[in-house]
Amino acid sequence: MTAAGPPVDLRSDTVTRPSPGMRAAMAAAEVGDDVLGDDPTVIRLQERAAELLGKEAALFVPSGTMANQIAIRLHCQAGDDVLASEGAHLATYEAGAAAAIGGVQVRAVGRAGRFAGADVEAAFQPPGATQAPTRLVCVENTHNRAGGAVWPRAALEDVARAARRLDLGLHLDGARLLNAAAATGEPARALAATFDTVSLAFSKGLGAPVGSVVAAPRLMIDRARRFRRMMGGGMRQAGILAAAALYALDHNLARLAEDHANARLLAERLAGARGVVVDPATVESNIVMVDLAPPLPEAAIVAARLEERGVRCFPFGPRRLRLVTHLDVDRAGCTRAAEVIAEAAAA
């Protein structure tokens, strides 16, 4: 039996706690009123994010969902058609916001989180009296439901060429874009270059408690401010939150590769375990998908039993668990988690 230790929380990379250094930066943040546009720390974060993503401007928002929904509003009108990957976050985990707020329909293209330019061309619907016109193509990089799958730059450019030929907007849901940059060795701005709008989260792999940005040409960001306000995202002394994001960019960006290495360690340790199916070759960033073979019980039951043993993870389907590495779980914690999961499966 594996020796007891501190709990290992692999539910998501959103469960991290601000470090003492990050809390000190938040406490010391210079603030203003961001709704009035004069919070200096927010301004500094927005300028830095725009530079990081290679766009003219950026807007700080409370969540990745809001960033994505603002982007949809920037590109689309009610009744338009949006193409996105199978299992895309903006269609699966945003509470129907694309339909309720943007008034658009989202159609899935491709498989396993990726698609090609040919898929865009095949799914395209021109304006007409009987169908919703396609206006926007959305890419999620890395792709959550596809196990943290990373889009190669060439694949992004292939999709972009097709979208441009059809005069479609391009949005990148880059909540974990910096994980993609760490995995490919490409700068984030290079991976974002073909897109009109880009979202980026600070509360996932970077470990900040709150916040995302949407980046775009300056005129689009001017419009985005109104949509942020409309959606209830106007914040006042938001520099306290922006300071955490700036601290994360300064201190937690370079270490994302550690999370990827720990995810591969988990996958390799579990690959030979009885009753679980894991392919280490599919682990491209910080997410590991673990499938449960019969006669093991369903994922919700297994997850509950693992929590009793000090390992927390999410059921991600009837017979699938998702494990996500992050800065609050080190190599020793991942090793222990793999041992606990293997022992629980064998039992």
C-alpha positions as CSV (number, residue, x, y, z in Angstrom):
1,M,0.0,0.0,0.0
2,T,1.3,3.4,-1.0
3,A,2.4,5.5,2.0
4,A,0.1,8.3,3.0
5,G,1.0,11.9,2.0
6,P,-0.5,15.3,1.4
7,P,-3.5,15.2,-0.9
8,V,-2.8,15.4,-4.6
9,D,-5.3,17.5,-6.5
10,L,-5.3,16.7,-10.2
11,R,-8.8,17.9,-11.0
12,S,-7.7,20.9,-13.0
13,D,-4.9,23.5,-13.3
14,T,-7.4,26.0,-12.0
15,V,-7.2,24.7,-8.4
16,T,-3.8,26.3,-7.6
17,R,-3.4,28.7,-4.7
18,P,-1.6,32.1,-5.0
19,S,1.9,31.8,-3.7
20,P,3.2,34.2,-1.0
21,G,5.0,36.2,-3.7
22,M,1.8,36.5,-5.7
23,R,-0.2,37.5,-2.7
24,A,2.4,40.2,-1.9
25,A,2.2,41.5,-5.4
26,M,-1.6,41.7,-5.2
27,A,-1.4,43.5,-1.9
28,A,1.1,46.1,-3.2
29,A,-0.7,46.7,-6.5
30,E,-1.3,50.2,-7.6
31,V,-4.9,50.6,-8.6
32,G,-7.4,52.9,-10.2
33,D,-10.9,52.4,-11.7
34,D,-10.6,50.1,-14.7
35,V,-14.2,50.8,-15.9
36,L,-13.0,54.4,-16.3
37,G,-9.8,53.1,-17.9
38,D,-7.3,54.4,-15.4
39,D,-6.1,51.4,-13.4
40,P,-2.3,51.4,-14.1
41,T,-1.7,47.8,-13.2
42,V,-4.5,46.6,-15.6
43,I,-3.1,48.9,-18.3
44,R,0.3,47.4,-17.8
45,L,-1.1,43.8,-18.0
46,Q,-3.1,44.6,-21.1
47,E,-0.1,46.1,-22.9
48,R,2.1,43.1,-21.9
49,A,-0.5,40.6,-23.0
50,A,-1.0,42.3,-26.4
51,E,2.8,42.2,-26.9
52,L,3.0,38.5,-25.9
53,L,0.2,37.6,-28.3
54,G,1.3,39.9,-31.1
55,K,-1.8,42.0,-31.2
56,E,-2.4,45.8,-31.1
57,A,-4.4,45.7,-27.9
58,A,-5.9,43.5,-25.2
59,L,-8.7,43.7,-22.7
60,F,-8.6,42.2,-19.2
61,V,-11.8,40.2,-18.3
62,P,-12.9,38.0,-15.4
63,S,-13.0,34.7,-17.2
64,G,-12.1,32.8,-20.3
65,T,-15.8,32.2,-21.0
66,M,-16.3,36.0,-21.2
67,A,-13.3,36.4,-23.4
68,N,-14.6,33.8,-25.9
69,Q,-18.1,35.3,-25.8
70,I,-16.8,38.8,-26.4
71,A,-14.9,37.4,-29.4
72,I,-18.0,35.8,-30.8
73,R,-19.9,39.2,-30.5
74,L,-17.0,40.9,-32.2
75,H,-17.3,38.6,-35.2
76,C,-20.9,37.6,-35.5
77,Q,-24.5,38.7,-35.5
78,A,-27.5,36.8,-34.1
79,G,-28.3,33.9,-36.4
80,D,-24.8,33.4,-37.7
81,D,-22.9,30.1,-37.9
82,V,-19.7,29.3,-36.0
83,L,-17.4,26.4,-36.8
84,A,-15.4,24.9,-33.9
85,S,-13.7,21.7,-33.0
86,E,-15.5,18.7,-31.6
87,G,-15.9,19.2,-27.9
88,A,-14.8,22.8,-28.0
89,H,-14.9,24.7,-24.7
90,L,-17.0,27.5,-26.1
91,A,-19.7,25.0,-27.1
92,T,-19.4,22.5,-24.2
93,Y,-18.4,24.3,-21.0
94,E,-19.8,27.9,-21.4
95,A,-23.4,27.2,-20.3
96,G,-24.9,27.7,-23.7
97,A,-23.5,31.3,-23.8
98,A,-22.9,31.2,-27.6
99,A,-26.6,30.7,-28.2
100,A,-27.9,32.8,-25.3
101,I,-25.6,35.8,-25.5
102,G,-24.2,35.7,-29.0
103,G,-27.3,34.2,-30.7
104,V,-25.1,32.0,-32.8
105,Q,-25.1,28.3,-33.6
106,V,-21.9,26.3,-33.1
107,R,-21.2,23.4,-35.4
108,A,-18.4,20.8,-34.8
109,V,-15.9,20.0,-37.4
110,G,-13.0,17.5,-37.4
111,R,-12.1,14.9,-34.8
112,A,-10.2,14.7,-31.5
113,G,-9.9,18.5,-31.1
114,R,-8.4,19.3,-34.5
115,F,-9.6,19.9,-38.0
116,A,-8.2,21.0,-41.3
117,G,-8.8,23.7,-43.9
118,A,-10.6,21.1,-46.0
119,D,-13.1,20.6,-43.1
120,V,-13.8,24.3,-43.0
121,E,-14.4,24.5,-46.7
122,A,-16.7,21.4,-46.5
123,A,-18.8,22.8,-43.6
124,F,-19.0,26.4,-44.9
125,Q,-22.5,27.8,-45.4
126,P,-22.8,30.9,-47.6
127,P,-25.4,33.5,-46.9
128,G,-28.8,32.5,-48.1
129,A,-32.5,32.4,-47.3
130,T,-32.5,29.0,-45.7
131,Q,-29.3,28.6,-43.7
132,A,-27.2,30.4,-41.2
133,P,-24.2,32.0,-42.8
134,T,-20.9,30.9,-41.5
135,R,-19.0,33.9,-40.1
136,L,-16.3,32.5,-37.7
137,V,-13.9,29.7,-37.2
138,C,-12.7,28.9,-33.7
139,V,-9.6,26.9,-32.7
140,E,-8.9,25.7,-29.2
141,N,-5.1,25.3,-28.5
142,T,-4.4,23.4,-26.4
143,H,-7.6,21.4,-26.6
144,N,-9.1,20.4,-23.2
145,R,-11.4,17.5,-24.2
146,A,-8.8,16.1,-26.6
147,G,-6.5,15.6,-23.6
148,G,-4.5,18.8,-24.0
149,A,-3.8,18.3,-27.7
150,V,-1.5,20.8,-29.2
151,W,-2.0,22.3,-32.6
152,P,1.1,22.5,-34.7
153,R,1.7,25.8,-36.4
154,A,1.4,24.4,-39.9
155,A,-2.1,23.1,-39.0
156,L,-3.2,26.5,-37.7
157,E,-2.0,28.1,-40.9
158,D,-3.8,25.5,-43.0
159,V,-7.1,26.4,-41.3
160,A,-6.4,30.1,-41.6
161,R,-5.8,29.9,-45.3
162,A,-9.2,28.2,-45.8
163,A,-10.9,30.7,-43.6
164,R,-9.4,33.7,-45.4
165,R,-10.4,32.3,-48.8
166,L,-14.0,32.2,-47.5
167,D,-13.8,35.6,-45.8
168,L,-14.4,34.2,-42.3
169,G,-13.2,35.6,-39.0
170,L,-10.7,33.6,-36.9
171,H,-10.7,33.3,-33.1
172,L,-8.2,31.4,-31.0
173,D,-9.4,30.1,-27.7
174,G,-6.0,30.2,-26.2
175,A,-6.9,29.6,-22.6
176,R,-3.8,27.2,-22.4
177,L,-2.0,28.8,-25.4
178,L,1.2,29.2,-23.3
179,N,1.2,25.4,-22.7
180,A,1.1,25.0,-26.5
181,A,4.0,27.4,-26.8
182,A,6.0,25.4,-24.2
183,A,5.2,22.2,-26.0
184,T,6.1,23.3,-29.5
185,G,8.9,25.7,-28.7
186,E,7.1,28.3,-30.8
187,P,6.5,31.8,-29.3
188,A,2.8,32.4,-28.4
189,R,2.6,35.3,-30.8
190,A,3.6,33.0,-33.7
191,L,0.8,30.5,-32.7
192,A,-1.6,33.5,-32.5
193,A,-0.5,35.2,-35.7
194,T,-3.1,33.9,-38.0
195,F,-6.0,34.9,-35.8
196,D,-8.1,38.1,-35.5
197,T,-8.9,37.6,-31.9
198,V,-7.2,35.5,-29.2
199,S,-8.2,34.7,-25.6
200,L,-5.6,33.7,-22.9
201,A,-6.3,32.6,-19.4
202,F,-4.1,33.4,-16.4
203,S,-6.0,31.2,-14.0
204,K,-5.0,27.8,-15.5
205,G,-1.4,26.8,-16.0
206,L,-0.1,30.2,-14.9
207,G,-1.6,29.9,-11.4
208,A,-3.3,33.2,-11.0
209,P,-6.6,33.2,-9.1
210,V,-8.8,35.1,-11.6
211,G,-8.7,36.5,-15.1
212,S,-8.2,36.3,-18.9
213,V,-7.6,38.6,-21.7
214,V,-9.0,38.9,-25.2
215,A,-6.5,40.4,-27.7
216,A,-7.2,41.9,-31.1
217,P,-6.7,44.9,-33.3
218,R,-7.3,48.1,-31.4
219,L,-10.6,49.0,-33.0
220,M,-12.0,45.6,-32.1
221,I,-10.9,46.0,-28.5
222,D,-12.6,49.4,-28.4
223,R,-15.8,47.6,-29.2
224,A,-15.0,44.8,-26.8
225,R,-15.1,47.2,-23.9
226,R,-18.8,47.7,-24.5
227,F,-19.5,44.0,-24.7
228,R,-17.5,43.4,-21.5
229,R,-19.7,46.0,-19.7
230,M,-22.8,44.5,-21.3
231,M,-21.9,41.1,-19.9
232,G,-21.2,42.4,-16.4
233,G,-17.5,42.2,-16.6
234,G,-16.6,45.8,-15.8
235,M,-14.4,45.7,-12.7
236,R,-13.2,48.7,-10.6
237,Q,-9.9,48.3,-8.7
238,A,-9.0,45.3,-10.9
239,G,-5.3,46.0,-10.6
240,I,-5.3,43.7,-7.6
241,L,-6.2,40.8,-9.9
242,A,-4.0,42.1,-12.8
243,A,-1.0,42.1,-10.4
244,A,-1.5,38.4,-9.9
245,A,-1.5,37.8,-13.7
246,L,1.7,39.9,-14.1
247,Y,3.4,38.0,-11.3
248,A,2.4,34.7,-13.1
249,L,3.9,35.9,-16.4
250,D,7.1,36.8,-14.5
251,H,7.5,33.7,-12.4
252,N,5.3,30.8,-13.7
253,L,5.7,30.9,-17.5
254,A,9.0,29.2,-17.8
255,R,8.1,26.4,-15.5
256,L,5.1,25.1,-17.7
257,A,7.5,22.5,-19.1
258,E,7.6,20.9,-15.7
259,D,3.9,20.3,-15.7
260,H,4.2,18.6,-19.1
261,A,7.0,16.4,-17.8
262,N,4.9,15.5,-14.8
263,A,2.0,14.6,-17.0
264,R,4.1,12.3,-19.1
265,L,5.4,10.7,-15.9
266,L,1.8,10.0,-14.8
267,A,1.0,8.5,-18.1
268,E,4.1,6.3,-18.2
269,R,3.6,5.1,-14.6
270,L,-0.1,4.2,-15.4
271,A,0.5,2.7,-18.9
272,G,1.2,-0.8,-17.5
273,A,-1.4,-0.7,-14.7
274,R,-4.1,-3.3,-14.7
275,G,-7.5,-2.1,-15.6
276,V,-6.5,1.3,-16.9
277,V,-5.8,2.4,-20.5
278,V,-3.3,5.3,-21.0
279,D,-1.3,6.0,-24.1
280,P,1.8,8.2,-23.1
281,A,2.3,9.1,-26.8
282,T,-1.0,11.1,-26.7
283,V,0.2,13.3,-23.8
284,E,1.2,16.6,-25.4
285,S,0.9,19.1,-22.6
286,N,-0.4,18.9,-19.0
287,I,-3.5,16.8,-19.3
288,V,-3.7,13.0,-19.1
289,M,-6.8,11.0,-20.0
290,V,-7.2,7.7,-18.2
291,D,-9.8,5.2,-19.6
292,L,-11.2,2.5,-17.3
293,A,-11.6,-1.0,-18.7
294,P,-14.2,-3.4,-17.4
295,P,-14.6,-4.8,-14.8
296,L,-13.6,-1.6,-13.1
297,P,-16.6,0.5,-12.0
298,E,-17.5,3.7,-13.7
299,A,-15.4,6.8,-13.5
300,A,-17.5,8.6,-10.9
301,I,-17.2,5.7,-8.5
302,V,-13.4,5.3,-9.1
303,A,-12.9,9.1,-8.6
304,A,-14.7,8.9,-5.2
305,R,-12.6,6.0,-4.1
306,L,-9.4,7.8,-5.2
307,E,-10.4,10.9,-3.2
308,E,-10.7,8.7,-0.1
309,R,-7.0,7.8,-0.7
310,G,-5.9,11.4,-1.1
311,V,-6.0,11.8,-4.9
312,R,-8.5,14.1,-6.5
313,C,-9.4,13.9,-10.2
314,F,-12.5,14.5,-12.5
315,P,-14.7,11.9,-14.1
316,F,-14.5,13.0,-17.7
317,G,-17.1,10.6,-19.2
318,P,-18.7,7.3,-18.0
319,R,-15.4,5.5,-18.1
320,R,-12.7,8.2,-18.3
321,L,-10.8,10.2,-15.7
322,R,-8.9,13.4,-16.4
323,L,-5.7,14.2,-14.6
324,V,-4.2,17.7,-14.9
325,T,-0.8,18.7,-13.6
326,H,0.0,22.2,-12.3
327,L,2.4,24.2,-10.2
328,D,0.9,22.9,-6.9
329,V,1.7,19.3,-7.7
330,D,5.4,18.3,-7.9
331,R,7.0,15.2,-9.3
332,A,6.8,13.3,-6.0
333,G,3.1,14.1,-5.8
334,C,2.5,12.8,-9.4
335,T,4.5,9.6,-8.6
336,R,2.4,9.0,-5.5
337,A,-0.8,9.7,-7.5
338,A,0.1,7.2,-10.1
339,E,0.8,4.6,-7.5
340,V,-2.5,5.2,-5.7
341,I,-4.5,5.0,-9.0
342,A,-2.7,1.8,-10.0
343,E,-3.3,0.2,-6.6
344,A,-7.0,1.2,-6.6
345,A,-7.5,-0.2,-10.1
346,A,-5.8,-3.5,-9.1
347,A,-7.9,-3.7,-6.0
